[in-house]
Each structure stands twice: as C-alpha cells, then as structure tokens.
Amino acid sequence: MNARHVVAGLSQLVAMRAKEVDRLAVDVAARDAEGARYRHHISQMTVLMQSVGTGTQVHPEHAMNGARYRSALANLIHLHQRRLAKHEALVAGLREDLCRARLRYEQIDRVRSRKLGALELEKRARDRKLEDQQASQAWLRRRLSQRRSISNPF
C-alpha cells in the first residue's frame, strides 16, 4: 500500500478519534453540570428542611404538618442522593471512556506523525537524488562541451 494512502487513512482515523474525544468531553461536561444541579438541589432542600420551625408554642396540627414536610423533604433528599451517587458512577465511567479515547487518539496521532516524518524523509531523499542526478548531467554536458571545443577549435 502506498505510504500516502496509509497517511491519508491515518489522518481520517485521527479526525474520527478527535471527534469521539470532543463528543465524550461535551457529554462529560453536560453530566458534570447535571451533577452540580443535583448537589445544589440537595443543599437547597437541606436548608428548607432545617428552616421548618419546631417551636414549643406551635399548634399540634402545625407540628404534625411540619413533621410530615420534614419527612417528605428527607425522603426527597435521600432519593436525590441515591440518584447523585448513580450519576457520579456513570460520570466516572464516562471519564474513563474519555481517557481511553484520548489515549487512542494520541497513539494514532503519534503513528501518523511518524509516518509523515518517514514520508518527508523519503521525499527529501528523492529530491536530493534528483538534484544529484541533475548536477551530474550538467557536469557531464559541460565536460562534453569543453572536449568538443578543445577538439574542434573552429
């Protein structure tokens, strides 16, 4: 297979891997924002739960209502904490996927760079060889023209 075709194929593969890395990075960022929302909601609900008064002079109906409200908030906080834990496990998996994708991208990019370097060296060698051949031909022509001028003075 032609080296240029190999480099072109590797370039396409590098572009695909870069897109995969970008997609995963965007996904991780979106999931991080979602996790931040979970944490913010949990802290807001905790503040709400703590703000419900349990004074001694509270009517029994208000006390029961406050207790049910705190219980409902505690259940909701617990639910959000479980969802946040699952979410963080998912994000950890996505981060691992992102790291693996970056590693694959970097490996393929290094291979492509090496192939490009080898192709460039090959091209320089061909160019030097062509220049040497042209210089040799010019030298031979000049030498032949000098011999002709010496052997044929007119």
N, C-alpha and C positions, 0 to 999 in steps of 0.2 A: 504494500500500500504506500502511496506517495506520502512523503513527510508532511506536505502542505495539507493533504486531506486529513491526516492524523491531527495536526494542529487545529484545523477548522472544526473537526469533530470535538476535540477537547475544549475549544472555545465555546462551542454550543453547550457542552456539558457544564462548563464553568458558569455560563449565563443561567442555565436551569438551576444549578445549585445556589446561585446568588438569589434567584427569585424565591427558592424554597426558604433560604435563610431569612429573607425580608418578610415573607409571609408568616413564618413562625415568630419572628420578632414582633410583628404587629399583633399577632394573636396573644403572645405573652404580655405585651403592653396592655391590651384590652382586658385580659384576665387579671392583671395587676390592679387595674382601675376598678374592676368588679370586686376584688378582694378589699380594696380600700373602702368601697361603699359598704360592704358587709361590716367592716370594723367600725366605720362611722355610725352606722345604724345601731350596732350593738352598744356603742358608748352613749348614744342619744337615749336609747331605751333604758340603759342603766341609770342615767340621770333622771329620767321620768319616774322610774320605779322608786328611786330614793327621794323624789320630791313629794310623794304621796304622804300626807301627814297622818300620824297615828297619835294625835294628842289625847290626853286623858279626858278632856271635856267634849269629846266627839260623840255624836248620837250613835247608837248601836247600828242603825241602818247604814250610816256613812262609814262606820268602821268595817262592816261586812262588805260594803261596796268597794272600799279601799283595799281590803284583803283580796277580794276577787280580782281587782285590777292589777295588784302586785303579782298575784299568782299567774294571771294571763301574760303579763309582761315577762315574768321569769320563764315561763314556758316558751314564749316567743324568742327571748334571748338565747335560751338553750338550743332551740331549733336553729337560730342563725349561727350559733357557734358550731353546731354539727355541720351545717352547710359550709361554713367557712373552712372547717377542717378538711372536708372533702374537696373543696375548691382549691385549697393550698396544696393538697396532694396532687390534684390534677395539674396545677401550675408547676409543681416540682417536676412532674413527668414531661411537661411541655418544655421546661428549661433544659432538661436532659436531651430531649429531641433537638432543641435549638443548638446545644453544644455539639451534638453528633453531626448535625447538618453543617455547622461552621467548620468542623474538623474535616468533613468530606470535601467541602468547598475549598479549604486551604490546601488539602492534599492534591486535589485535581488541578488547582491553580499552580501549585509548585511543579507538577509534572508538565503542565502546559508551558510554563516558563522555561523549564529545562529543554523541552522540545524546541521552543522558539529560539533559545540560545544555540542549540545544536544546529538548527536550520540556518541561523545567522552566520555561524562559523563556517558551515558548508558553503554558503553564498560568498563569503569573503574569500574562501579558498578558491572557489571557481573564478571569482573576479581577479584575484592575484594571478591565477594560472593564465587567464585570458590576457591580462596585461603583460605577463612574461612572454607569451606567445607573440603578441603584437610587437613587443620590443625586440624580440629575436628576429621577427620578419623584417622589421625596419632596419635592424643592424645588417641582416643579410642583403637586403636591397641596396643599402648604402655601400656595402662592401663590393657587391657585384657592379654597381655603377662606377665605383672607383677603379676596379680592374678594367672595365671597358674603356674608361677614359685614359688609363695608362697604356693599354694595348692599342688603342686607336686614338692617336693624338689629334686627328682631324675630325 
